[in-house]
């Protein structure tokens, strides 16, 4: 097993434990982005897929995080599962970002609840909204427009895949005596693994 495969297997095992532990939303993760000038921002999002190609989430491509990821295609993800281990487990993923292809995004969009699909049409994500009533009217307009038929994926709604260049596993312990293991992909594509001080 390669070190990258080992890291992914470790993530899979921890993710399964988080699901089995009854954590309300084990897919929840912080997504950190930055402008080309280096100004950071972070928000919560939900992991929708992960495999050897990377970690995927979906959003409006023209919202703030979508714009930042297209202008500066690098991101950091953070999972924190408090119920695992002695004092919680964190997984940190950092890497380059690519837009998920249209067919894959379309397949996922078709699986979403209809109200979520309509909401994607109604929302100008991250833009100024004058009143809640305006958004509710846009939602009703989308309901009428697509009444009696499938809701198509909006052209500027899609996914981002974070292709890892590093994955860190942080195992919490009392008195801050944590255990940390860092997997990193070098410029040559070769993965290494090392321990870090807490």
N, C-alpha and C positions, 0 to 999 in steps of 0.2 A: 504494500500500500504506500502510495506517495504521501509526502507530508501534507499536500493540499487535500488529498482524499481523507487523510486522518483528521484534518481540521473540520472538513464538512461532516464526517461521521460523528465527530464530537458535538458539533452543532445539532445534528439530527437527534442524537441521543438526549441532549439537554432540552431541546424543543419538545420532544415526546414526553419527557418528565414534566415539563411545564404544563402541557396539556393534561396529563394524568393527574397533576396536583390540583386541578380545578381552578387554576388562575383564570380570572374572568376574561381576559383578552391576551392570551400568550403571544399573539402575533403583533402586539403593540410595540412600536420602536420609535425612538427619536431619530429624525432625519435631519442632519445638519448640512447646510449648503453655505456657499459664500459667493459674493459678487466677484467679478474679475479683479476689483480693487482690494479684495480680501475681507470685506465686511461680512461677518457671519450671521446666520439666522438658523433657528431650529424649531421643529414642531413634531408632533406625534403623527404617525401614519401606521398603516397596517401592512404587514408583509403578506403578499398574496401568492408568491411562488418562490422557491429556491431550489437550485440544483448546481451542478458544476459550472454552469454559465454565469451564476450570480444570484443576487437577491432582488426581487421585483416588487415594486409598489406602483399604484396607478393614481393619476391626478389629471387636472387640466394642464396642458402644456403651456398655456399662457398665464397661469397663476404665478405667484411670486416664486415658489420653489421651482416650477417648470422653467420660468425665464432664467433663473439663476443657474440651474443645471445645464441649460443649453449654452449659456454664456461662459460658464466655468464648470466643465463636466467632471467634477470630483465631488464626492459626498462621504459622509461618515454616518454610520448607523449604530444605534446603541439599544440593546435589549437588556432589561433588568427584571429578573425573576426572583423576587424576594423570598418566595416559599421554598426555593431549592437550596440544598446544602445547609451548612451550619449558619450562615449569615447572608444568604442570597448569592446569586450568580449573575455576572454581567458578561455579555458578549459584545465586543466592539468590532465593527467591520468598516474598513476604509478602502476606497478604491475609485477607479474611473467609472464614469456613468455613460450608458448608451440608451437610446430610445428603443423600446420594445417594438418589434415589427408589427405592422397593422393587423395581420392575420391573427397573431397571438393576442393582441389587445382586443380585437373584435370577439374572439372566442371568450375571453374573460368577461367583457362587457355584456355579452348575451346571457351570462349566468347570473348577473346582478339582479336583485329585486327590481321590479318595474318602477317603483317610486324612486329608487336610486338612479335608474336610467334617466327618468324624467328630470330629476334634480340636476343631472349633469348638463342637460339642455338649458335648464332655467338659470343656472348660475354663471355669472361672470366672475370666476373665482379670484379673490383677493382685491377686486375692484371696489370702489366706494358704492355703497347701497344707501339710497335716501331713506327708505322706510321698509320695514318687514313686509308691508302690504304689496310693495312693488315686486318683491321676490315671489310672494304667494301668487300674484297675478301671472307672473311669467311661468310658474309651475302649472297653473290652470290652463294657460295657453298651450303649453306643451302637451298636457293631457288631451286637449281637444285636437291638436294637430295629429297626434299619433293614435287616436282612438280607433280601436278595432284592428290594429296592426302592430307588428313588432317595432320596438323602439331602436332605431339604428344608433351606432356609436357616433357621437359628435366628431367632426373632423379634427378638432384640436384637443381631444381627450385621449390620453394614452398612458403608457407605462414607461418607467425608467428601470433599468437593470444596473445595479451596482456590482461591478466586476472586481472582486477583492484583490487588493495588493497586500492587505494585512488583515488578520483575524486574531483577536486577543480574547482569551478566556480568563476571567477574573472570578476566583472563588473566595467569597467573603469568609472571614474568621474573626473571632473575638480579639479585641485589643489591636485591631488593624494589622494582624499578622496574616494577611491575605496570601493566596497563591495565585500567580499570574503566569500564563504561558502565551507567548507571542509567536505566531506564524507569519512569515513575511515572504513576499515574492520579490526576488532581486531583478535588476535590469536584464539579466540573462534569462529570466523566466523560471529560475530554479527557486524552490521554496526552502526556507530554513525554519528552525524552531529553536527558541531559547526561553529561559525563565527570566522573569523580571523581579526586582525587589518590590515589596508591597508599597 
